[in-house]
Amino acid sequence: MELYCKQILARQEASNELAGGPPKQVPLAIMTSDDTNAQTEALFAASGNFGMVDGQVTIMKQEKVAALMDNDAHIASAEDDPYAMQTKPHGHGDVHQLLA
């Protein structure tokens, strides 16, 4: 994450120098899931957003859906409970919905 932020900030600075007008921020959007959201938020909080200003980083948590186990779309059972289903992050389709 630090490398991404440094790259974005360097390009932002170069772009602002070339443009000559008021400085503009380049946003960073990060998709997370239930498995990674808390850790990602904690990482950015502990690091001071790696030099990015508040509001420049947007963390979007995608919801989970039923996991499919084969091409016939059978729902995967949870490993510890055959009557519960496995879930997984929804995937790229959530990006457009969350951005909207």
C-alpha positions in Angstrom: 0.0 0.0 0.0 2.9 2.3 0.8 4.3 1.9 -2.7 1.0 2.5 -4.4 0.5 5.7 -2.3 4.0 6.9 -3.1 3.5 6.3 -6.8 0.2 8.2 -6.8 1.6 11.1 -4.8 4.6 11.4 -7.1 2.4 11.4 -10.2 0.0 13.8 -8.6 2.9 16.2 -7.8 4.3 16.0 -11.3 0.9 16.5 -12.9 0.2 19.5 -10.7 3.6 21.1 -11.6 2.8 20.6 -15.3 -0.8 21.9 -15.1 0.2 25.1 -13.3 -3.3 25.6 -11.9 -4.6 24.8 -8.4 -3.3 21.5 -7.1 -5.5 18.5 -7.6 -5.6 15.3 -5.7 -5.5 11.9 -7.3 -7.9 9.6 -5.5 -7.2 6.0 -4.4 -10.1 3.6 -4.2 -9.6 0.2 -2.5 -12.0 -2.7 -2.5 -12.1 -4.8 0.6 -14.2 -7.7 2.0 -15.3 -8.8 5.5 -11.9 -10.6 5.6 -9.7 -7.6 4.9 -11.7 -4.4 5.7 -10.7 -3.9 9.3 -7.1 -4.6 8.7 -6.9 -2.2 5.7 -8.6 0.6 7.6 -6.2 0.0 10.6 -3.2 0.0 8.3 -4.1 3.3 6.7 -4.9 4.9 10.1 -1.6 3.7 11.7 0.4 5.0 8.7 -1.2 8.4 8.4 -2.6 7.3 5.0 1.0 6.9 3.7 1.1 10.7 3.1 -2.3 11.0 1.4 -4.7 13.5 2.9 -8.0 12.6 4.6 -10.6 11.9 2.0 -8.1 11.0 -0.7 -8.4 7.3 0.1 -11.8 5.6 -0.3 -12.1 2.1 1.2 -15.2 0.2 -0.2 -16.2 -3.1 1.4 -17.9 -5.5 -1.0 -20.6 -7.8 0.3 -20.4 -11.6 0.2 -22.5 -14.0 -1.9 -22.9 -17.7 -2.0 -19.8 -19.6 -3.3 -20.3 -21.9 -6.2 -18.4 -25.2 -6.3 -18.6 -26.1 -10.0 -19.7 -25.1 -13.5 -23.2 -26.4 -12.8 -23.6 -23.7 -10.1 -24.0 -26.0 -7.1 -23.8 -24.0 -3.9 -20.7 -24.9 -1.8 -21.4 -26.0 1.7 -19.4 -24.6 4.6 -16.5 -26.8 5.6 -17.7 -27.2 9.2 -21.4 -27.4 8.6 -23.0 -29.2 5.6 -26.3 -27.2 6.1 -24.6 -23.8 5.8 -23.2 -22.3 2.7 -19.7 -20.9 2.0 -19.6 -17.3 1.0 -17.0 -15.2 -0.9 -16.6 -11.6 -1.9 -19.0 -10.7 -4.8 -16.2 -9.6 -7.1 -15.8 -7.0 -9.8 -19.5 -6.5 -10.3 -19.6 -4.6 -7.0 -17.1 -2.0 -8.1 -19.7 -0.2 -10.4 -22.4 -0.5 -7.8 -20.2 0.9 -5.0 -18.9 3.7 -7.1 -22.4 4.8 -8.1 
